[in-house]
Amino acid sequence: MTLLVLFSAALHPLWNLLIKKDPEPEAAFITMAFSIAAVGFFHGLITGANFWLTLEQWVLILVSVLGQMLYSLALVATLKRGDLSAYYPIIRASPVFIVAFSFLFLGVTYDLPVLGGIFLVILGAVLLLYRRGVNLLTDTKTLLLAVLALCGTGIYSLSDSQLMLQIEPPVLFFWVQIICWPLLTGVYVLNGNKMPAMMGLLRLVRMPFLHLKLVTCIYGSYVLILLAYSQGGDVAAVTTVRQASIPLSVILGGYFLNEGAIARRLLASGILSLGIIAVVIYA
């Protein structure tokens, strides 16, 4: 089980790296949405999944779409402006959003260990963004974008967790991504870009290997987590092991993107990861 989760953790920052290196990351997300929807559709057909949804399930699907759109747009903007090694760890701190949401809107209270975990997350984030002689809040826009991406992850995670009790994973992938596909295209055009050829499908012909790698990383990462759960993996334990993706993103940023201050960011990402683990275990 642990190996499955570690492989999943290794795949996740890889697709962020691929998006970061793409000259047209927004267009890549459009094509990626269609590709994942297609894989989910054929996966569902093979396994005999039921694609018919109830009204309640449609509401949850639309909430997931909202979260995915917020996450996708904010992630692309963050990666265009900032370092992968600095902002990926912050974006992955979505358990903190879930705890905050539960406290503010569901009336859930938490003990000291959870608050300590949140403190470690904030401390880790501060250390990630710290640069000698530079005001910590110099680039508040990129930090805000990273926090929005974090919130998007938290929103679709809450919705997806409810949907997974009712529908098969390929069905979730298909409906969420097939709806996101034209929405991402519309936002792309509204931002002053030309309509992508065939709504991004031409990229599959021009860059098939890139999108094969993207879909493999994203879909593969999620399937491995599901396999871990099917083998009796505890949710808290699985989420804890998945935090291995955070220091890995720092290493990838340093090695492939020549990002600086990797030793400090590696330490900071470790502190942030410990905070997330505390939140997951004690919340």
C-alpha positions, 0 to 999 in steps of 0.5 A: 500500500505504501509503495502505491501511495509513494508512486502516486506522490511521485507522479503528482508534481511531475505534471505540475513540472510539465505544465510549468515548462509548457510555453502555453500552459493555459492551452495545455490545461484545455487539452488536458481536460478533454483528454482526462474526460476521454480516458474517464469515459472509456475507462467507465465503459470498460468497467461498466460504470453508470454515467447517469446522475441524480439531481443531488449528484449533479449539484456536487458535480457542479461544485467540483467543477467550480473547484477545478476551475478555480484550481486550474486557473490559479495554478496556471497563473501561479506557475507562470509567475512563481517557482514550482519549489516555492508555491507547489508546497503551499498549494498542496496544503488543502487540508488546512482549507478543509479544517478552516471550512469545517470550523467556520461553516460546520461548527467543528472545533479542533484541539491544540495539535490541529492548531499546531499543525496549521502554525507549522504550515504557515511557518513553512510557507513563510520560509518558502517565500523568504528571501534575504533583503526582500519584503516577504509580501513583495509578490502578494499577487502570486501568493494570493493565486497560490492560496486560491489554487489551494482553496480550489483543491479544498472545494473539489476535495470536499465535493469529490469525497461525497461523490465517491460514496455514490458514483465510480471514479471514471464517472467523476472524471468524465463529467467534471472534466468534460464540463471544464473543457469548454469553460477553460476554452471560454476563459482562454478566449476572454483573456484575449487569446485566439480560439485554440484550434479545434478547442485544443484538440489539435495539440494532441496531434502536435504534441501527443507525447506531452499530453500522454505524459500529462494524462498518465501522471494525473490519472495514474496518480489518482488510480494508485490512490484508489488502489491503496484505499481498496487494499485497506489504506487508512485515509489519514495514513494515505494522505500523510504518505502523499505529502512526499510529493511536497519535498519532491516538488522542491527537488524537481524545481531545483534540478529541472528549472534551476530554481534557487535556495533549494536547501532552505526550501527543502527544509521549509517544505518539510516543516509545511509537510509536518504541519499538514500531517498533523492536521490530517491525523488530529482533525 
